[in-house]
């Protein structure tokens, strides 16, 4: 096994990992490792190295061995040494510049910390309450529940969703206009191209997976600019061929801003005037922290808005259940696209979720998780403010992720370098530019999209500490 050392003691310079491998003895191995760290960019210019006594003690080397290695690297121009300033990486050294960093850097080892967006804390799934709800639901279920599945979904679940969505999201509907599906992606596959045809307007920032899914169905997408007021719905008037738009109005994904009231009204007026439809992705409608909940857009016009939701963020993506709240005229077309029998959403999970909603267990779970996620969000904001105040944390009033915006003037290379540093700390997270539509009308933004919901309660502090180590320290 190679000998290694990780320095995390305060005052001994930046975190450093050294592996002594290869031929030529331990001094030669140390020289190779330090040169490689500088050359690759892992040790950036100006980085302070540990005092040679500390490094020698931790690696089990003689002090003179480390001191001689430092002196040789100083002579070669890799390092500088000044009285009172310590030994640092020389600015004239030639590290790997950010522009040469891989577009999708990934170390060989599996990431230790998952800070990707869109995933709830799997350890917090309410197993006991779910099992109890399943037992009650199955005991009370009629015999016909265990026959061929109705493509509309179980009536118990559709009734429960009608009440829940009206109470918590302001959705106006009835059980006859709700169709159960297996999630948002399944809903898109049912709508395009069988029900809605032609190009689809989308926000210029969104999940690439959704764009790929639509492209595979032959549906072209036309991006709308996104700013601090949400998607610019006024641009729809210029898209003559577009008759449908996909929005995340309550919490724009991934930037986190709500759609401004004027733009909400504008998109409804556009749909009414041209016979179009608004597809509302209410992907995390339950999680609001610093403001009153933004009601569903569907409440403004149930005949022009298709409301889509699921439990993938609130409960678990493993519970493959979602719903479509449809305008009355589209119900038959969606059912025709789905087929005569339910092929996706299991009846037992539908019955269980219906009971979970009706008995209040779902509300209790959401309230508990809202408090937990808000606490994590606050810890993230405080940690970034203390360690890297030059980064602006946005999109934090709701949801399960935050955006760490790089300073004005940052380029794509800076985002790649930040991701590279995160990978070195064992972090899995994404860059903001990865969510940008390739035809977006506005210049790209650069930053990190940090999901704070996924780690367990016990793992989150270590994940947050690793993130801070990866972020460039403030001035």
HELIX and SHEET records of a PDB file:
HELIX    1   1 UNK A   25  UNK A   40  1                                  16    
HELIX    2   2 UNK A   52  UNK A   59  1                                   8    
HELIX    3   3 UNK A   63  UNK A   76  1                                  14    
HELIX    4   4 UNK A   98  UNK A  100  5                                   3    
HELIX    5   5 UNK A  122  UNK A  124  5                                   3    
HELIX    6   6 UNK A  127  UNK A  140  1                                  14    
HELIX    7   7 UNK A  143  UNK A  146  5                                   4    
HELIX    8   8 UNK A  155  UNK A  169  1                                  15    
HELIX    9   9 UNK A  175  UNK A  177  5                                   3    
HELIX   10  10 UNK A  184  UNK A  191  1                                   8    
HELIX   11  11 UNK A  208  UNK A  216  1                                   9    
HELIX   12  12 UNK A  233  UNK A  238  5                                   6    
HELIX   13  13 UNK A  261  UNK A  274  1                                  14    
HELIX   14  14 UNK A  297  UNK A  300  5                                   4    
HELIX   15  15 UNK A  328  UNK A  330  5                                   3    
HELIX   16  16 UNK A  331  UNK A  338  1                                   8    
HELIX   17  17 UNK A  347  UNK A  358  1                                  12    
HELIX   18  18 UNK A  361  UNK A  387  1                                  27    
HELIX   19  19 UNK A  412  UNK A  424  1                                  13    
HELIX   20  20 UNK A  432  UNK A  435  5                                   4    
HELIX   21  21 UNK A  457  UNK A  470  1                                  14    
SHEET    1   A 2 UNK A   3  UNK A   7  0                                        
SHEET    2   A 2 UNK A  16  UNK A  20 -1                                        
SHEET    1   B 2 UNK A  79  UNK A  82  0                                        
SHEET    2   B 2 UNK A  86  UNK A  89 -1                                        
SHEET    1   C 2 UNK A 113  UNK A 114  0                                        
SHEET    2   C 2 UNK A 427  UNK A 428  1                                        
SHEET    1   D 7 UNK A 178  UNK A 181  0                                        
SHEET    2   D 7 UNK A 322  UNK A 325 -1                                        
SHEET    3   D 7 UNK A 305  UNK A 310 -1                                        
SHEET    4   D 7 UNK A 277  UNK A 281  1                                        
SHEET    5   D 7 UNK A 244  UNK A 247  1                                        
SHEET    6   D 7 UNK A 200  UNK A 203  1                                        
SHEET    7   D 7 UNK A 221  UNK A 224  1                                        
SHEET    1   E 2 UNK A 226  UNK A 227  0                                        
SHEET    2   E 2 UNK A 230  UNK A 231 -1                                        
SHEET    1   F 4 UNK A 392  UNK A 394  0                                        
SHEET    2   F 4 UNK A 401  UNK A 405 -1                                        
SHEET    3   F 4 UNK A 447  UNK A 451 -1                                        
SHEET    4   F 4 UNK A 430  UNK A 431 -1                                        
END                                                                             
